Amino acid sequence: MNNYYSFFVISVLVFGLISTPFSFAQSNQGEFSNLGQEVSDFVHESRQSFEEQKVETKGVIAQCREDLEAAEPSEREAVREDCRTELEKIKESYKSIRETYRDTFLVFKESMKVLIAVAKGVSIDEDEINEAILEIESLADVAEKRELLKELRKQILEEIREEAHQLREIAKKERELVREEFKTQEKELREEFKAERESLREQEKILREQLKEARSDQEDDDDHEDEDYIITGLVSSVDLVLNIFQIKGNDTDIYVNNNTEFDDFDSLEDIKGFNVKVEIIQSSNSLIAKEIEVEDEEYEVEQHAEEIDEEDDDDDEEDDDDDEEDDD
């Protein structure tokens, strides 16, 4: 009885120790039995998504180049900023699947190389593919890998589920719709800007014509103001302080400056009482004497002589008056 009991205990201990790891391995194999195929599906899904990202990115870049060529210099920085924003949206849309792809590759590097080659269309032997899948699933037997595999498997299943693919497609279509709407709005704005710019150019042209006419009129006025003409007559008054004189019968002041030529006189003081011919320059509502010369020299000499005689007679009368006062 004791021998039988001892044998039973030994049998339980021995077979229990042997069967427990085996049972645990079977349990792990059951939990990760489809992991290899799941990784293979994920690689195909990822490569397809990456190709879609590549095509979409190229399309955006091509559109950006067209927009930059059509944009005004002042608009180009805004166009570049819109392009960067659009490319960043595409990158963000595929960020999650790329991170999972990177993590999966770090864990199953050699097996992933085989599955990637298959996804790219490279001809791979069926046995080699099966071996890669079995190698992935065999990692479940390594205790320190199990938690990592659970988390990684969760990420993979999240990425390859149909809803995730649909969400990426929806996001892609939304971006395409936004780009199309933006392109339409941009075209309309450019048409409006073009029409406005043409209108401004037309207004500018009209203003230039008006300015040209105004300048021409001003030049004509200036030419008229600076036009020389002749005044003749008797110099009735002279102001040596203001450097002006007047012609008899004309109250307008005629100015004398450093450029005035006195043909028959030494200075302004000498012209009083003479009949002169004055070449006038009219400028800024003022009359400036350009040249002064005697108009009728004999007559003027006689007139001047008479004035001198009158002045002498006045002097004589003053002297007589002084003599009478002395006699008294």
C-alpha positions in Angstrom: 0.0 0.0 0.0 2.8 2.3 0.9 4.7 1.4 -2.2 1.6 2.1 -4.4 1.1 5.5 -2.8 4.7 6.4 -3.2 4.6 5.4 -6.9 1.4 7.5 -7.3 3.0 10.5 -5.7 6.2 10.2 -7.8 4.1 9.7 -10.9 2.1 12.9 -10.2 5.2 14.9 -9.5 7.1 13.6 -12.5 4.3 13.8 -15.0 3.0 17.0 -13.5 6.3 18.7 -13.9 6.6 17.4 -17.5 3.0 18.2 -18.5 2.7 21.6 -17.0 5.2 23.4 -19.3 3.7 21.5 -22.2 0.2 22.5 -21.3 1.3 26.1 -20.9 3.0 26.1 -24.2 -0.2 24.8 -25.8 -2.1 27.5 -24.1 0.3 30.1 -25.5 0.2 28.6 -28.9 -3.6 28.8 -28.8 -3.5 32.5 -27.8 -1.0 33.5 -30.6 -1.8 30.7 -33.1 -2.9 33.2 -35.8 -0.2 35.9 -35.0 1.9 34.9 -38.0 -0.9 35.3 -40.4 -2.0 38.5 -38.7 1.4 40.0 -39.1 1.4 38.9 -42.7 -2.0 40.7 -43.3 -0.7 43.7 -41.5 2.4 44.0 -43.7 0.2 43.8 -46.8 -2.2 46.4 -45.4 0.6 48.7 -44.4 2.4 48.5 -47.7 -0.8 49.4 -49.5 -1.4 52.3 -47.2 2.1 53.6 -47.6 1.6 53.5 -51.4 -1.6 55.5 -51.1 0.2 58.0 -48.9 3.0 58.3 -51.5 0.5 58.9 -54.3 -1.4 61.5 -52.3 1.7 63.3 -51.2 3.0 63.5 -54.8 -0.3 64.9 -56.0 -0.3 67.6 -53.3 3.3 68.5 -54.2 2.5 68.7 -57.9 -0.5 70.9 -57.1 1.6 73.1 -54.8 4.1 73.7 -57.6 1.3 74.8 -60.0 -0.1 77.1 -57.4 3.3 78.7 -56.8 3.8 79.3 -60.5 0.4 80.9 -60.8 0.6 82.9 -57.6 1.7 86.6 -57.3 5.0 87.2 -55.5 3.2 88.5 -52.5 1.0 85.3 -52.3 3.8 82.7 -52.6 4.7 82.5 -48.9 1.0 81.8 -48.0 0.8 79.1 -50.7 4.0 77.5 -49.3 2.4 77.5 -45.8 -0.8 75.9 -47.1 1.2 73.2 -48.8 3.2 72.4 -45.6 -0.1 72.2 -43.7 -1.6 69.8 -46.2 1.4 67.6 -46.3 1.5 67.5 -42.5 -2.2 66.4 -42.4 -1.4 63.5 -44.8 1.6 62.5 -42.6 -0.5 62.6 -39.4 -3.2 60.4 -41.0 -0.7 57.6 -41.5 1.3 58.2 -38.3 -0.4 55.4 -36.3 0.1 52.6 -38.9 3.7 53.6 -39.5 4.5 53.5 -35.8 2.9 50.0 -35.5 4.8 48.9 -38.6 8.1 50.1 -37.1 7.4 48.3 -33.8 6.5 45.1 -35.6 9.6 45.2 -37.7 11.8 45.6 -34.6 10.3 42.5 -33.0 10.1 40.2 -36.1 12.9 41.7 -38.2 14.0 38.6 -40.2 10.4 37.3 -40.7 9.2 40.8 -41.6 11.8 41.0 -44.4 10.3 38.0 -46.0 6.7 39.2 -45.6 7.7 42.7 -47.0 9.2 41.1 -50.0 6.0 39.2 -50.6 4.0 42.4 -50.2 6.2 44.0 -52.8 5.5 41.3 -55.3 8.8 39.5 -55.0 8.6 35.8 -55.7 9.3 33.9 -52.5 9.2 30.1 -51.9 6.1 29.0 -50.0 8.1 27.0 -47.5 10.1 30.2 -46.7 6.9 32.1 -46.1 5.5 29.4 -43.8 8.8 29.3 -41.9 8.7 33.0 -41.4 5.1 32.8 -40.0 6.0 29.9 -37.7 9.0 31.9 -36.5 6.8 34.7 -35.5 4.4 32.5 -33.6 7.3 30.7 -31.9 8.2 33.8 -30.0 5.2 33.2 -27.9 7.2 30.5 -26.1 9.6 33.1 -24.8 8.2 34.3 -21.5 9.8 37.8 -21.6 8.3 38.3 -25.1 4.6 37.5 -24.2 3.6 40.9 -22.9 5.2 42.7 -25.8 3.5 40.3 -28.2 0.1 40.9 -26.6 0.5 44.7 -26.9 1.9 44.4 -30.4 -0.9 42.1 -31.5 -3.4 44.5 -30.1 -1.9 47.3 -32.2 -1.8 45.1 -35.3 -5.4 44.1 -35.0 -6.4 47.7 -34.5 -4.7 48.7 -37.8 -5.9 45.8 -40.0 -9.5 45.9 -38.9 -11.9 47.1 -41.6 -13.0 50.1 -39.6 -9.5 51.5 -39.5 -9.1 51.1 -43.2 -12.4 52.8 -43.7 -11.4 55.7 -41.5 -8.2 56.2 -43.4 -10.2 56.2 -46.7 -12.7 58.7 -45.2 -9.9 61.0 -44.1 -8.3 60.8 -47.5 -11.5 61.6 -49.3 -12.1 64.5 -46.9 -8.7 65.9 -47.7 -9.3 65.6 -51.4 -12.7 67.3 -51.0 -11.1 70.2 -49.0 -8.3 70.5 -51.6 -10.9 70.6 -54.4 -13.0 73.3 -52.6 -9.9 75.3 -51.8 -8.8 75.1 -55.4 -12.2 76.3 -56.5 -12.2 79.2 -54.0 -8.7 80.0 -54.9 -9.6 80.2 -58.6 -12.5 82.5 -57.9 -10.4 84.7 -55.7 -7.8 84.9 -58.4 -10.4 85.8 -61.0 -11.7 88.6 -58.7 -8.2 89.7 -57.9 -7.4 89.8 -61.6 -10.5 91.9 -62.4 -9.7 94.2 -59.6 -6.1 94.6 -60.6 -7.2 95.4 -64.2 -9.6 97.9 -62.9 -6.9 99.5 -60.8 -4.5 99.6 -63.8 -7.2 101.3 -65.9 -7.8 103.9 -63.1 -4.0 104.4 -62.8 -3.8 104.9 -66.6 -6.6 107.5 -66.4 -4.9 109.3 -63.5 -1.6 109.3 -65.4 -3.3 110.8 -68.4 -4.9 113.5 -66.2 -1.6 114.2 -64.5 0.1 114.4 -67.9 -2.5 116.9 -69.1 -2.2 118.9 -65.8 1.6 119.1 -66.2 1.2 120.1 -69.8 -1.2 122.9 -68.8 1.2 124.0 -66.1 4.1 124.1 -68.5 2.0 126.2 -70.9 1.2 128.5 -68.0 4.8 128.7 -67.0 5.8 129.4 -70.6 3.2 132.1 -70.7 4.3 133.6 -67.4 7.9 133.7 -68.4 7.1 135.2 -71.8 9.0 138.4 -72.6 7.1 141.5 -73.7 7.8 145.3 -74.0 6.5 148.3 -72.1 7.3 151.8 -73.1 6.6 155.1 -71.3 7.9 157.8 -69.0 9.4 156.6 -65.7 7.3 158.5 -63.2 8.7 157.2 -59.9 11.7 155.2 -58.6 12.0 153.4 -55.2 15.7 152.6 -54.5 14.8 150.8 -51.3 12.5 148.3 -53.0 14.3 148.4 -56.3 11.1 149.2 -58.2 9.9 151.8 -60.7 6.7 152.8 -62.4 5.8 153.9 -65.9 3.5 157.0 -66.1 -0.1 155.9 -66.6 0.6 152.4 -65.2 0.6 151.9 -61.4 2.1 148.4 -61.7 5.5 148.1 -60.0 8.4 146.9 -62.2 11.2 145.2 -60.3 14.9 145.5 -61.0 17.3 142.7 -60.0 20.9 141.9 -60.5 20.2 140.5 -63.9 18.6 143.7 -65.2 20.6 145.4 -68.0 20.7 149.2 -68.1 21.8 149.9 -71.7 21.9 153.7 -71.5 22.0 154.2 -67.7 24.3 153.3 -64.8 21.6 152.4 -62.3 17.9 152.5 -61.4 18.4 156.0 -60.0 19.3 157.4 -63.4 16.1 156.4 -65.3 13.6 158.7 -63.5 12.1 161.2 -66.0 13.2 159.3 -69.0 11.0 157.8 -71.7 12.2 154.2 -71.7 11.6 150.9 -73.4 11.5 148.0 -70.9 11.7 144.4 -71.8 9.6 142.7 -69.2 9.6 139.1 -67.8 6.3 138.2 -66.1 6.8 135.6 -63.3 4.6 134.7 -60.4 2.4 137.8 -60.9 5.4 140.1 -60.8 7.0 142.2 -63.6 10.7 142.0 -63.7 12.8 144.3 -65.9 15.1 142.3 -68.1 16.5 145.3 -70.1 16.0 149.1 -69.9 16.9 151.4 -72.7 16.0 155.0 -73.8 13.0 155.1 -76.1 13.5 158.6 -77.6 16.9 160.0 -76.5 16.6 163.6 -77.9 13.1 164.1 -76.4 14.1 162.6 -73.2 17.3 164.7 -73.0 15.2 167.8 -73.6 12.7 166.7 -71.0 15.5 165.9 -68.6 17.1 169.3 -69.3 13.8 171.1 -68.6 13.5 169.3 -65.3 17.0 170.2 -64.4 16.3 173.9 -65.3 13.2 173.8 -63.1 15.2 172.4 -60.3 17.8 175.2 -60.8 15.1 177.8 -60.8 13.7 176.4 -57.6 17.2 176.5 -56.2 17.6 180.2 -57.3 14.3 181.1 -55.7 15.4 179.5 -52.5 18.7 181.4 -52.6 16.8 184.7 -53.1 14.5 184.0 -50.2 17.6 183.3 -48.1 19.2 186.7 -49.2 16.0 188.6 -48.2 16.0 187.0 -44.8 19.7 188.0 -44.4 18.9 191.7 -45.4 16.1 191.8 -42.8 
